[in-house]
């Protein structure tokens, strides 16, 4: 089966890493996926494109003039027509709108994956376009039950056309002897390290984590926070760390391609998001058997079981966040139990095998001649 996956790619994050896991496995099952990357002049898709090509997946880049590009639709129509794709699979807002419409014009069936419950979808105009183009889909995949409910209520997609397929990650921990974060950052071997891996955006709640560090340092003066990732808020977060007088214990290390290995350097993984469609980094923490402290928002409680695989706290609550982190740091037995249970949960519920099989089952259902496709 010839498949066309479409997504606008600005860098490497959760949805991109998901595709890097999914598409090569689809090839192993006899499918022929092509990855079409949409990118405007501000995007940096090179790392994603190179990784996808290295995995043996045919990958193309189509440059956009901006969010509103009158030439993009006819270009997509020609590509889908000449490529003789049997199914178009879109990801994220730009690909959803342009890709769904182009597939409909050609007469190719289309499905989409919603990767988040971003409030941006609720902006007037955006929401209306999303609802209109979603009606063209034969099926919609949601990466969590929280996202499924968001799509059902806000995008007005009937439950009969929605499926939940969780992200998957290999349970085998990744380890590299070449990674020595403590030496790299000048952190003493006995000092606890809290790690956060997330884009530096408002959604991820870093400012509340920095405030929590201020409280923690009063009780655990040896603690260090390692912030992995880049984004538009880096400068303001660095200024905030100065204002809070925590700079000596907060390390901004930028984008890293060795995140699975870094997980083994952290004592705790934290994710203080304000909303989260899934949080692939949580699976990476579970693969490394690390305890997790995260916010009780969106899909996170579906992944992290409070008190069993991690501790959950309210969003925008630095005091509660600091107390949860302190509880894990001061109780090594608790940390070990949370990490061990998290790894077992990953193996049972979030395997790559299950993710691929669930996706293929949806493909087969959409292409079955006996299936009633509401969008057709």
C-alpha positions as MATLAB code, in Angstrom:
seq = 'XXXXXXXXXXXXXXXXXXXXXXXXXXXXXXXXXXXXXXXXXXXXXXXXXXXXXXXXXXXXXXXXXXXXXXXXXXXXXXXXXXXXXXXXXXXXXXXXXXXXXXXXXXXXXXXXXXXXXXXXXXXXXXXXXXXXXXXXXXXXXXXXXXXXXXXXXXXXXXXXXXXXXXXXXXXXXXXXXXXXXXXXXXXXXXXXXXXXXXXXXXXXXXXXXXXXXXXXXXXXXXXXXXXXXXXXXXXXXXXXXXXXXXXXXXXXXXXXXXXXXXXXXXXXXXXXXXXXXXXXXXXXXXXXXXXXXXXXXXXXXXXXXXXXXXXXXXXXXXXXXXXXXXXXXXXXXXXXXXXXXXXXXXXXXXXXXXXXXXXXXXXXXXXXXXXXXXXX';
ca = [
       0.000    0.000    0.000;
       1.327    3.430   -0.952;
       0.908    5.890    1.924;
       1.611    9.600    2.058;
       2.237   11.120    5.480;
       2.227   14.923    5.608;
       3.364   17.212    8.433;
       4.792   20.685    8.812;
       8.108   20.229   10.592;
       9.816   23.022   12.489;
      12.320   20.831   14.332;
      12.372   17.597   16.329;
       9.703   17.090   18.988;
       7.054   14.570   20.010;
       5.134   14.163   16.755;
       8.333   14.051   14.692;
       9.844   11.353   16.927;
       6.576    9.444   16.708;
       6.791    9.440   12.898;
      10.437    8.388   13.038;
       9.316    5.353   15.018;
       6.150    4.557   13.065;
       7.063    4.874    9.392;
      10.077    2.515    9.328;
       7.951   -0.122   11.105;
       5.201    0.285    8.539;
       7.772   -0.603    5.887;
       8.590   -3.781    7.785;
       4.911   -4.749    7.413;
       4.939   -4.308    3.633;
       3.642   -0.725    3.420;
       5.291    1.928    1.256;
       5.174    5.198    3.221;
       6.410    8.488    1.839;
       7.031   11.361    4.231;
       6.176   14.800    2.885;
       7.609   17.578    5.033;
       6.024   21.012    4.820;
       8.317   23.821    5.934;
       8.393   27.596    5.779;
      11.504   29.747    5.808;
      11.704   29.789    9.603;
      11.508   26.003    9.987;
      14.529   23.746   10.447;
      13.474   20.307    9.213;
      16.923   19.050    8.209;
      17.525   16.821   11.257;
      14.128   15.172   10.838;
      14.569   14.690    7.088;
      18.041   13.189    7.519;
      16.835   10.836   10.259;
      13.865    9.689    8.189;
      16.013    9.098    5.113;
      18.579    7.240    7.223;
      15.750    4.932    8.312;
      15.092    4.146    4.645;
      11.858    6.124    4.314;
      11.384    8.149    1.119;
      11.166   11.782    2.244;
      10.411   14.991    0.361;
      10.339   18.633    1.447;
       7.770   21.088    0.118;
       8.451   24.705    1.017;
       5.567   26.955    2.044;
       5.278   30.693    1.526;
       3.572   31.022    4.921;
       0.501   29.888    6.808;
      -1.678   31.030    3.923;
      -0.126   29.739    0.720;
      -2.400   29.784   -2.320;
       0.047   27.654   -4.322;
       0.357   24.870   -1.766;
      -2.993   23.217   -2.442;
      -2.503   22.681   -6.206;
       1.038   21.436   -5.580;
      -0.285   18.872   -3.095;
      -3.031   17.831   -5.496;
      -0.446   17.154   -8.228;
       1.816   15.229   -5.843;
      -0.996   12.992   -4.558;
      -2.321   12.411   -8.085;
       1.027   11.520   -9.655;
       2.115    9.476   -6.621;
      -0.954    7.239   -6.874;
      -1.227    7.132   -3.112;
      -3.963    4.908   -1.726;
      -4.135    6.784    1.564;
      -3.083   10.206    2.812;
      -2.301   10.535    6.529;
      -1.964   14.097    7.864;
      -0.482   15.414   11.095;
      -0.871   18.853   12.726;
      -2.844   21.869   11.591;
      -1.183   22.926    8.320;
      -1.020   19.417    6.894;
      -4.527   18.719    8.136;
      -6.109   21.628    6.297;
      -4.168   21.545    3.034;
      -3.637   17.772    2.954;
      -7.227   16.825    3.684;
      -8.559   19.153    1.021;
      -6.002   18.025   -1.582;
      -6.776   14.359   -0.922;
     -10.478   15.041   -1.258;
      -9.966   16.793   -4.606;
      -7.973   13.834   -5.918;
     -10.426   11.327   -4.484;
      -7.902    9.681   -2.155;
      -9.028    8.618    1.293;
      -7.533   10.593    4.151;
      -7.063   10.110    7.858;
      -5.495   12.466   10.385;
      -3.754   12.178   13.726;
      -4.385   14.770   16.428;
      -1.272   15.039   18.560;
      -2.468   17.558   21.147;
      -5.331   19.469   22.695;
      -3.694   22.829   22.007;
      -6.049   25.773   22.760;
      -4.878   27.267   19.456;
      -7.436   24.973   17.819;
     -10.173   26.939   19.612;
      -9.354   30.306   18.050;
     -12.239   31.503   15.937;
     -11.510   30.869   12.281;
      -8.943   28.180   13.094;
     -11.625   26.117   14.803;
     -14.051   26.546   11.926;
     -11.453   25.521    9.327;
     -10.446   22.562   11.468;
     -14.047   21.423   11.817;
     -14.692   21.814    8.097;
     -11.618   19.912    6.961;
     -12.026   17.225    9.662;
     -15.339   16.324    8.061;
     -13.334   15.127    5.025;
     -11.540   12.440    7.051;
     -12.552    8.796    6.933;
     -11.037    8.286   10.376;
      -9.194   10.352   12.980;
      -6.507    8.968   15.282;
      -6.059   10.583   18.696;
      -2.909    9.919   20.690;
      -4.761    9.829   24.021;
      -8.243    9.655   25.459;
      -7.888   13.291   26.534;
      -7.191   14.337   22.938;
     -10.058   12.140   21.741;
     -12.480   13.936   24.042;
     -11.117   17.304   22.915;
     -11.653   16.398   19.241;
     -15.113   15.016   19.922;
     -16.305   18.073   21.840;
     -14.459   20.937   20.162;
     -13.916   19.744   16.582;
     -17.323   18.027   16.562;
     -16.100   14.710   15.165;
     -18.457   11.795   15.917;
     -17.104    9.099   18.231;
     -17.629    6.532   15.457;
     -14.774    8.116   13.460;
     -12.335    8.463   16.373;
      -9.690    5.965   17.482;
      -7.104    6.203   20.245;
      -3.607    4.980   19.372;
      -1.025    5.703   22.056;
       2.540    6.556   21.177;
       4.921    3.627   21.519;
       8.544    3.367   22.606;
      10.986    0.488   22.847;
      11.162   -0.755   26.419;
      14.905   -1.419   26.134;
      16.775    1.356   27.967;
      19.303    3.244   25.901;
      22.667    3.609   27.532;
      25.899    5.184   26.342;
      29.217    5.215   28.162;
      30.108    8.403   26.295;
      27.521   10.434   28.239;
      28.773   11.860   31.531;
      26.504   14.788   32.260;
      27.908   15.414   35.737;
      31.434   15.891   34.449;
      30.156   17.968   31.532;
      28.259   20.361   33.820;
      30.545   20.216   36.858;
      27.980   18.511   39.111;
      29.226   16.436   42.052;
      28.507   12.684   41.861;
      26.301   12.744   44.970;
      24.196   15.749   43.970;
      20.632   14.972   42.837;
      19.697   15.957   39.286;
      16.171   16.810   38.166;
      15.803   16.744   34.381;
      13.181   18.302   32.124;
      13.116   17.659   28.372;
      10.711   19.953   26.559;
      10.525   22.832   24.133;
      10.992   26.165   25.905;
       7.437   27.376   25.352;
       4.689   28.598   27.662;
       2.863   25.263   27.346;
       5.638   23.360   29.122;
       5.506   25.395   32.347;
       9.234   25.879   32.897;
       8.693   29.119   34.825;
       6.838   27.226   37.561;
       9.639   24.671   37.729;
      12.197   27.423   38.227;
      10.067   28.822   41.050;
       9.895   25.337   42.558;
      13.706   25.193   42.423;
      13.861   28.291   44.587;
      11.861   26.490   47.296;
      13.852   23.273   46.884;
      17.237   24.932   47.240;
      16.267   26.179   50.682;
      15.887   22.545   51.799;
      18.189   20.626   49.419;
      21.055   23.003   48.544;
      22.847   20.366   46.455;
      20.018   19.873   43.921;
      20.531   20.666   40.229;
      18.038   21.187   37.423;
      19.013   20.313   33.845;
      16.792   21.882   31.164;
      17.032   20.150   27.791;
      15.493   21.871   24.784;
      15.299   25.150   22.927;
      12.498   27.589   22.205;
      11.362   31.174   22.144;
      11.331   31.491   25.948;
      14.962   30.590   26.555;
      16.154   34.161   27.156;
      13.264   35.005   29.474;
      13.717   31.756   31.424;
      17.425   32.454   31.811;
      16.563   35.915   33.144;
      14.051   34.384   35.540;
      16.688   32.012   36.899;
      18.868   35.052   37.631;
      16.000   36.866   39.361;
      15.303   33.786   41.485;
      19.018   33.395   42.302;
      19.108   29.779   41.118;
      21.507   30.106   38.167;
      24.307   28.093   39.784;
      21.970   25.114   40.051;
      20.082   25.442   36.747;
      21.715   24.264   33.522;
      20.299   25.132   30.095;
      21.875   22.613   27.712;
      19.774   23.319   24.594;
      18.739   20.729   22.055;
      20.297   17.297   22.538;
      20.056   14.320   20.215;
      21.026   11.900   23.009;
      17.961   12.318   25.222;
      17.448    8.568   25.874;
      21.012    8.407   27.183;
      20.598   11.580   29.235;
      17.655    9.971   31.014;
      20.092    7.687   32.817;
      21.882   10.744   34.218;
      18.737   12.142   35.838;
      17.498   11.111   39.272;
      13.999   12.407   38.517;
      12.274   13.426   35.289;
       9.819   16.310   35.586;
       7.223   17.627   33.147;
       5.327   20.704   34.446;
       3.115   21.181   31.358;
      -0.042   23.297   31.287;
      -1.565   20.945   28.692;
      -0.123   17.907   26.969;
      -1.487   15.741   24.166;
       0.719   12.877   25.286;
       4.273   13.627   26.412;
       6.602   11.187   24.631;
       9.372   12.164   27.029;
       7.406   10.422   29.771;
       7.856    7.128   27.932;
      11.584    7.834   27.620;
      11.729    8.314   31.386;
       9.815    5.073   31.916;
      12.169    3.209   29.551;
      15.045    4.313   31.780;
      13.069    3.328   34.928;
      13.138    6.878   36.262;
      10.571    8.308   38.686;
       8.394   11.042   37.208;
       6.902   14.195   38.693;
       4.417   15.848   36.359;
       1.274   17.941   36.232;
      -2.199   16.460   36.363;
      -3.336   17.816   32.981;
      -4.714   16.462   29.693;
      -3.282   13.041   28.858;
      -0.580   12.867   31.521;
      -2.718   10.909   34.047;
      -3.296    8.289   31.332;
       0.454    7.704   31.168;
       1.696    8.433   34.693;
      -0.274    6.681   37.434;
      -0.195    8.923   40.474;
       1.557    7.237   43.390;
       2.477    4.176   41.291;
       4.726    5.302   38.435;
       5.150    8.930   39.461;
       3.661   11.818   41.400;
       1.164   14.244   39.872;
       0.568   17.824   40.980;
      -1.700   20.653   39.815;
      -0.395   22.907   37.002;
       0.966   26.368   37.810;
       1.668   25.260   41.392;
       5.388   25.646   42.200;
       4.941   24.881   45.906;
       3.175   21.579   45.193;
       5.775   20.799   42.524;
       8.650   21.413   44.930;
       7.036   19.213   47.608;
       6.590   16.313   45.180;
      10.177   16.584   43.967;
      11.438   16.747   47.545;
       9.407   13.662   48.467;
      11.039   11.605   45.719;
      14.563   12.948   46.303;
      14.422   12.263   50.045;
      13.007    8.756   49.626;
      15.252    6.564   47.437;
      13.028    3.512   47.960;
      10.021    5.441   46.639;
      12.055    6.643   43.664;
      13.089    3.086   42.841;
       9.550    1.751   43.139;
       8.108    4.486   40.921;
      10.775    3.975   38.272;
      10.422    0.201   38.250;
       6.631    0.340   37.978;
       6.930    2.885   35.197;
       9.133    0.616   33.130;
       6.737   -2.294   33.540;
       3.836   -0.071   32.530;
       5.704    0.985   29.383;
       6.274   -2.639   28.423;
       2.616   -3.540   28.930;
       0.762   -0.537   27.493;
       3.020    1.609   25.298;
       4.952   -0.758   23.069;
       5.923    0.095   19.500;
       4.427   -3.206   18.385;
       0.989   -2.271   19.708;
       1.164    1.227   18.215;
       2.027   -0.145   14.765;
      -0.579   -2.895   14.887;
      -3.305   -0.469   15.982;
      -2.380    1.928   13.169;
      -2.376   -0.810   10.528;
      -5.755   -2.028   11.759;
      -7.165    1.453   11.115;
      -5.580    1.604    7.648;
      -7.121   -1.731    6.737;
     -10.508   -0.642    8.033;
     -10.425    2.598    6.011;
      -9.447    0.819    2.800;
     -11.851   -2.088    3.219;
     -14.583   -2.013    0.541;
     -17.091   -3.107    3.188;
     -16.432   -0.072    5.391;
     -18.896    2.789    5.421;
     -16.840    5.987    5.219;
     -18.848    8.895    6.560;
     -16.674   11.486    4.808;
     -17.126   10.037    1.342;
];
